[in-house]
Amino acid sequence: MEIILYLSVAVIAVAFFILVMSVMKTLKSLGSTLDSVSTTLTGLEGQLQGVTKESTELLHKTNLLAEDIQKKSEDLNTVVYAVRDVGHSIQNLNNSVKKVSTSISTELERNQGKISQVVQWGNAFIELKDKWKQKQGKQPSQPDAAVHNQASKEVRSREKLIKRARSYNN
């Protein structure tokens, strides 16, 4: 029985030795794995710092770009308001021109008889002047004929203006 006891102790010792060797092999394997993980984490930490730095720079540039866009948008709003005001001014000018032309054409229509009468009196005066000069034995001089032609041209141009004004009103 003593042998069984010695044998049992020997088997227990061998089993304990095998257990210690297995645990030691596992721990060595775990140590090399942890070293590998530590190296990977160190590299990852460096990369993460680079990404963080680039992200910070990108965020800074994005903020500057947003400020620039905001400023340009405000400047563009100023231009848009100015263009709108110019449009209103042009519209007001068009309305004023329309009112003035309507007023002029209305006055021309109302005074058409007077205008034609003035033109007739002018023509009559010129004819009387020419006849008087002929009676005096003089022919109408070139400047008098030019004045007569000029007056006739003015009468025709005014008549055209009156007709044009009437066509705008219709």
VENJO-V999533 format. One record per helix or strand of 2 or more residues. SS is the DSSP state (H for helix, E for strand). FROM is the first residue (numbers start at 1). TO is the last residue. Records with the same first field share a line. If there is no record, write none. Layout:
SS = FROM-TO ; FROM-TO
This chain:
H = 2-110 ; 112-135 ; 142-169
